[in-house]
Amino acid sequence: MNAPQRSSDPHVAIVQLMNDLRQFLDPIGGVVGRSRDAGVNGALIEAQSFLKEAVASLSRAAQLSRPKQFDA
């Protein structure tokens, strides 16, 4: 499997990665609702929590990496 193309602009690359991670959150929640195994559900909930933290951290990084706008 090929890795997705990333922008050479750090801000855009961070936003792309953040969006990629967000795509995993909903499917994990759907599997948690269907699995009857407590161990599997626990691991999935933990993964979901880590992904949410990663998205929050990337969101902050995206804010910090946003190009500065200069007044003319």
Legacy VTK file of the C-alpha trace (Angstrom):
# vtk DataFile Version 3.0
C-alpha trace
ASCII
DATASET POLYDATA
POINTS 72 float
0.000 0.000 0.000
1.344 3.412 -0.920
1.441 6.259 1.566
-0.733 9.248 0.649
0.996 12.242 -0.917
1.805 14.879 1.665
2.264 18.534 1.017
5.723 19.998 1.437
4.091 22.836 3.390
4.234 21.819 7.085
0.869 23.401 7.933
-0.929 21.665 5.074
0.787 18.333 5.864
-0.353 18.557 9.506
-3.933 19.313 8.449
-3.877 16.379 5.999
-2.640 14.024 8.705
-5.246 15.289 11.170
-8.003 14.657 8.633
-6.645 11.168 7.932
-6.764 10.298 11.634
-10.311 11.621 11.994
-11.432 9.104 9.361
-10.521 6.250 11.738
-12.556 7.475 14.700
-16.088 6.712 13.472
-15.346 3.158 12.267
-13.707 2.296 15.599
-16.804 3.493 17.444
-18.952 1.305 15.193
-16.904 -1.803 15.961
-17.081 -1.131 19.704
-20.856 -1.197 19.434
-20.844 -4.597 17.676
-18.167 -6.472 19.606
-19.196 -8.537 22.627
-15.637 -9.158 23.821
-14.713 -6.892 26.734
-10.988 -7.143 25.945
-11.522 -6.152 22.322
-13.821 -3.304 23.326
-11.308 -2.081 25.898
-8.499 -2.084 23.345
-10.685 -0.302 20.787
-11.782 2.324 23.296
-8.143 2.877 24.243
-7.180 3.241 20.568
-10.072 5.650 20.056
-8.915 7.708 23.033
-5.336 7.874 21.737
-6.561 8.916 18.285
-8.698 11.673 19.812
-5.662 12.932 21.734
-3.558 12.796 18.571
-6.173 14.771 16.637
-6.295 17.379 19.420
-2.495 17.661 19.426
-2.383 17.919 15.637
-5.085 20.578 15.758
-2.892 22.613 18.087
0.129 22.017 15.848
-1.919 23.147 12.843
-2.831 26.372 14.644
0.788 27.016 15.561
2.075 26.218 12.075
-0.452 28.396 10.279
1.332 30.940 8.107
1.385 34.369 9.683
-0.696 36.992 7.938
0.985 40.345 7.706
-1.018 43.542 7.422
-0.169 45.565 4.338
LINES 1 73
72 0 1 2 3 4 5 6 7 8 9 10 11 12 13 14 15 16 17 18 19 20 21 22 23 24 25 26 27 28 29 30 31 32 33 34 35 36 37 38 39 40 41 42 43 44 45 46 47 48 49 50 51 52 53 54 55 56 57 58 59 60 61 62 63 64 65 66 67 68 69 70 71
